[in-house]
Every structure is written in C-alpha cells, then in structure tokens.
Amino acid sequence: MNSKERLLAALRREPVDRVPANITYYIADFYDTHLAPRLVHYQDPFEARLASQTIFGFDPLVGLGGAEHLPWRMEEPGRWEVAREVARINGDTITTYTVTTPAGTLRTLYGERPGHSGWQIEPLIKEEGDLDCLACLPEPRVDRAALRARWEQLGERGLGYVGINGIWQQACYLRGMEQMAMDPYLDPAWTHRFLGLLCDWLAKQAELLCQSPVETFFINESYVGMGLSRKVFDGFVKPYDERLTQVAKKAGKYVLYHDCGKANALLESMVDIGIDYLEPITPTGASGDLDPADVKRRIGGRVCLRGGVNHEIVTHGTPQEIRAEVRRCLDILAPGGGYILCPSAPFDLDVPLENLEAFAQAAQDYCGEYGGL
C-alpha cells in the first residue's frame, strides 16, 4: 500500500499492510533549526514540508488549504471595511483592526511573533449589540483551482485535507476563551444567537471547500480541550459542529475532528456528531485526561483514532522510553484497525532531534507487526 491508501484504509477501519505513522506538524522553530538545513535543495516549500515527513518514513496527513478564519483580515467594500494600525513592541507586531459595517463598528487587537501562533489581545465581539455587525461578515473565498492543483501535486504520497475552525474555536477567536467559557451560563439565548451567526458563515466556508476533490475535511476544536462540561458541549458545540459535519458528509468527505486537551467527558458526544476520526487522544500527563485503553474500549469501534503517544515522553524521554511508548500505544490502539500512530502534540524546539528519529525508527520497527494484509 502507498501512504494514501494506508491512511484511507485506517480511516475506514479496514485492514492495512502496516499501521500508518506520522506527526501532527513541526513548530517553526523546530523545523527551521533541525529540518530546513536538510531540505534547502527543494524550491517548492510544499515539497520541502512533505519531505520533512517522508524522510523519516512517515505517511503524511497534510493540510492543503482552508478559508480565512480571522474575519478582520478580510474585506468587502460597503459591507465589511477594515482599517489597520500597526505597532511593533519588543519584536512583536500588534495590530489594531477597526471594522466598519452598515450595522456599526467593531475593533480588535491582535498580536503576532515570527514563528509563533498569533494571539488576541482585545476580542472583536464585546457587547450584545456587536452581533448585528456579524450579519455583515464578508462572503468566504476559496481558491478551488489552487486546492485541486495542490491535491494533484500530493498524489499518492499522503492524504490531504481541507479545514475550518469548529464552532467553539471560531467563537473563541472572536469573543475570547474566558468570556466564551462564561457566556453559556450568563446568557444562553445570546450565546446561541452568536453561534448561529458564526455557523452560517462557517457552513458557507465548508460548502466551498468541499467542492474540491480533497478527500478529507478537518474540523479544529482545540479550545474545546480547555475542559468543557458535557452539558455545555452537547448544548453549545455539538449541534453546530454536527451541521458542519453534515455539509462535508453530503459532499462525500471523511470528517477529521481535532480536540487537543481534555476530552474524557465528551468522547461519545464527539463521535455522535458523525465524525470519522478523532485526534490527538491527549493522555493524562500530557495536558489531557485520556487513557488510550479506555478510549479504544469506548469509541474505537466507531471511529479511527490518531495519536495517543505521550508527547512528554517524546520530548523528555530516552530513545528506549520512546520505543516503549510506541509499542505500548500500538498494543492498545492498533488491534482491530482504525489507528494512526502519532504523538499527541506537535514538535517544538524542546524536542531533541534524536527523539524524533527515535520515534520514527520505532514506528518503522513495530508498525508492520500490526498489519492485517
């Protein structure tokens, strides 16, 4: 089997020649320090990123594109017009975005640092009346020709996905994590109105992305992992992510669902959304609350599982400890199929290069023992 066939078979929980293995992604500092010098001969950054996995024998699962998730970076004349003021403080770029709509004005502050994720300093949605402005959100734009070209370029060397934020992730980007954690309790009716407007916008993104030939559709719900109760998840996340999932399923896509953090109380609810795959199965001791054996018992017969390898061991362990962790996860999660071996977090500069090499070698040594072909 080639990498694409192997990953698709795992998604379908069908037999594979060996368990597919990969990493989520490399943080920029790790990539630039350890991998970029090896890949300087690649002129195309996409080919270099792909090679950064294939040189270790991984089966790449890679993002091929998505819609813009920060609406203050979009514009639509007469409907959603954006002014920017940029300040540079201690190497960080702090941008004030002022959005003018027919319904009023919104303002947000956003920070950025080279090689890091951006962060919100001041949320876009602060007051009840700000929701009127969300009715003016600009129409999503997706370059479907570019997606097709990238999908064709990837070919059989891996499996690509298109992706959007899930409803909670997107709401936190606009409202702030702390306020969103309180909103369902303080004003549930307002919260549903807010989420409904966002879901309309996200569904449009999903429809456009799913017109591409890319086989899988990724929903990012990282912030659900901060520890939502099942009651909040079932009431304020599940109905909206279910709608997004159905858009993808109607287009014939496999749905990948991401929650890095706490998920123990939510496993069955997540699967009930209709997803095909859950990642990264963050274990206790690595910022999560999952026991891989319990996850396998509860939902392993319903969805493909990716992850479970304790990233703290990958980061701080010896090569022997990493090999033992890989073997442990395979023993627990691989039987019966539907498993992709992967660490529970991306690689940053805290991870020694030799630990990535130890993980890759263990995958090569052990994954073949669990194939069913």
N, C-alpha and C positions, 0 to 999 in steps of 0.2 A: 504494500500500500504506500502511496505517497502521502505527504503531510496533510494535504487537503482531504483526501479520502479517510485518513485515520481520524482526523478531528470530526468530520461529519459523522462517521460511524459512532464515535464516542457520544456525540450529541444525541444520536438516535438510540443510544444504549444497545448498540449492535456489537458483534464480535470485532476485534481489532487484531492485527498481527503483533502489535505491542502497544502498551499504554502510551498515548501521546504525552509529551512533556514540553513545557515551555516556561516562560516568565511573564509576569504582567507587563512590565516595562522597566526601562532604566531611567532613573532620575538623571537630569542633565549633567550634574557634577560627576556621577559615576561614569556615564557614557563618555564624557569629554576627557576624563582622566585615563580611563583604562581601555576604552574600545576605539574611540575615534583615531588614535595614532595607528591602529592596525588597519584602518579602513580608508586611509587617505586616497587610495587609488580609485575609489568609487566617486564618479562625478555626480551621480544622482543620489540625493540624500535618502530617498526611499529605499534604493538598493543597498545603501550603507546600513540603514536601520534593519533591513531584512537580514543582511549578512551578519549583523551583530547577534542574531539568534541562531542562524543556520550554522555558523562556525562552531557552535557548541553542540550541534546535533539536535536542536530543538525543533518542534513543529509549531511554526509561528501562527499566532492568532492576533491579527493586527487591524487596527482601525484604519479605514480607507477614507473617512470623511464624515462630516456631520453638519448640522446647521449651527448658526451663531447662538450661543446660549446667554450672552451678555447683551441685552437689547440696547443698552446705551452706546454700543458700538455700531448700531445700525441707524439708518436714516431713511425717511420717506418724506419728501418735500410736502409741506402743507399739512402733514399729519403727525410726524414724529421727527422733529428737527433738533439736532444736538450741537451744543457749543461746548468746547473743551478749554480748560485752563490747566497747564502742566507745571508742576513744581518738582524739583529734584532735591531730595533731602537725604544726606548720608548714603548716597548711592542708590536710593530707592526713587522710583518715579511715582509721584502722587498726582492723580488726575481728577479734577473736578468736572463732572459731566452735568450739564443742565439741559434737560429735555423739555422742549416746548411742544405742547399738543393743543388741539382745539378745546380740550376739556380742562386744561390747566398746565402747570409746570411741575416737573419732578427734578430732584437733584440727588446725586450720589458721588461719593469719593471712593476711589479705587486705587490700591497700591500694587506696584509691580517691582520685581527684582530679577535681574538676569539669572536664568537657570532655576527659578522657583515658580510655584503657582502664585497667581495674584490673590489679593485679599481685599475684602470690602471694609472700608473704614466707616462709612455712613451709608445706611441702606437706601435704596431707591423708593420703596414704599414705606411711608412713615405713619400716615394718618388714614382714617376711613375714607375720606374723600379722594385719596390718591387713586382709588380703584377706577374712578371714572376715566382716568388717563390711560389705564390698561386697555380700554376698549379701542384705543388708537395704536396699539402695538403694530409695528410695521410687518408687512407680509414677509414670511420667511422666504429665503432664496437658497436654492440648492443647484450647484453646477452638476447636473446629472451626466453630462458628457465627460467631465473630469473624473467622476466616480467610476464610470464604465472603463475609462482608459486605465485607471489605477487597478481596477479589478482584473482586467485583461493582463496587465503587467505582472500582477501577483501570480496568476495562473494556478498551477497545481502545487506551488511551493509553500502554501499555507492557506489559511482560511481568513477571509476579511470580514469586517463588519462595518456597518454604519451605525451611528449612535446619537442619542439625545439624553438630556437630563430627565430623570423621573420627576414626578410632580413635587415631591418634598425637596429634592435637591434644587430644583428651579425656584421654588418658593423661598428657600433659604438664601439663595443668591440675591433675591430682590428684597427680602424682608429682614434677613439676618437670622442666624441659628437660634440665638437666645430668645428673640421675640416669637419666632415660629414655635418654639417649644411651649410657649405660654398661650398662644392665640387660640388653640382648640378649646382650652378651658375658659378663657376670658370672654370670647365672643365666637362661639361655634358657627353662627349663621354668617357672620362677616368672613370667617375663615373659609367656609365653603364657597362663598361668592368669589373670593380671591383665587382659590384653587380652580374653580370652574373657568374663570377667565384665562388663567395660565394654561389649563388643559386644552382649551380650544386652540390656543397658539401652538402648543406642543404637538397636538394632533395634526395640525397643518404641516409642521416640520416632518412628522413621521410619514405622512402620506407622500410627500415629495421624495424623501429618502428611499422609501420602499418602492418607488418606481424604477430604481436602479436594479441591476442584476445581482447585486451583492446578496449573498445567501442569508446572512445573519444580521439581527437588529439588536443593538446593545442599549439597555436602559441603566443609567448611572444613578444609583440611590445611595451614594457614600454617606450622606448625612443621616440617613435612617439609622446607621450604625451608632449614633450617639446614645442610643438607648431608649427608643420609643416603646411605650407600652403596646400590647396587642390591641387594646381598645382604641388607642389613637391611630395605630396603623390601619386597623380594619375600617375605621370611620373616615379617616382623612388622607390616606395614601392609597389603599387598595382599590377603591372604586375608580380612581383617576388613572393609576398605572394599568388597571385592567382595560380601560378604554384604549390606552396607547398600545397595549399588547395586542388587542383585537385588530387594530389597524394593521400591525405587522403580520399577524397570522392570516388575515384575509388576503394579504399580498403574497402568502406562501413563504414567509420568513421564519427562521428559528429565532426565538427570543432569548437573549442572554441578559441576566439580571445580576447587578453588582451591589453588594452591601458589605463594605469593609468595616467591621466593628461588631457590635453586639446584635445578635440575630436569633438567639435561642428561643425567645418567646414568639418569634414571628415565622418560623420555618414553614409550617403548614399553610399559613396565610399567604406567604410569598408564592408557594407552589400553586395555590388555588387561583392566583392571578392568571395562570395559563402559560407560564414561562416554560422553557425547555432546559434551562441551565441556570445554576446558581454558583456564584463565586464571591469571595475567595475562601470561604469556610475558615474564618479567622479564629484560631483556637484560643482557649484560655491561656494566659501567659504571653500573648502576643497582641494585646489590645482588644481581643474578642472574648466571647463567652461560650464558644462551641467545643464540644467533644466530638471529634470526627466519627467515632464509632456510633454515637447517638444520632448524629446527622444521617449517617448511612442507614441506620435502622428506621428512622422516621420518614425520610423522603428519598432515599437512594433508589427506590423502585419507581419513582415518578419523574425524576429529572436527572440530567447529567450534572455532576459535581466537579468543580475545578478549584484546586487549591489545597488547603489543609496543612501544608508543610509549614511548621512553626518558623516564622521569619526571624525570631530572636535566636534560634539555633543556627539558621543560615548566616546571620550577622555575626554572632559571637562564638559559635561553636568551633570545634576542631573538625578537620575533614572526616575523621572517624565518627564523630557525633552527627554530622550532616548525613553521612551514609546511613547511619542507624535510623535517623528521622525519615529519610526517603523510604527505606524498607518498611518502617512502621506504617507510614501512610498508604503505601501500596498494599500491604497486608490487610488493612482495614477497609480502604475505599475502592480498590480495584476489583475485588471479586464480584461477578455478575455484570461487569461492564459499566459504562456510563461514568468514566472517571478520566480527568485530565490532571496529571501531576504538575503542581505549580506551587511556588512559595506563596504565602498569604499576604505579601506586600511587595512593592517594587524595590529595586536595588538602588540604594543611595551610597554616598561615599563612605558611610560607616561599614559597609560590607567589603572585606578584603577580596581582591580579585581571585585569590586561590579558593575562596569559599564558593564563588560562582562556579569555578572549574570543578570543585568537589561535587557540587550539586549536579552539574552536567554529567560528570563521569558516573555518578551513582545512578542517574536516570538511564544512561546507556547500558550500565551493567545489569540493572534489575527490571526495567520496564518490559523487556522481552519475555520474562518469566510469567507475565500475566496476560499474554495474548491468547486469543481463543481461535485463531485461524491456523 
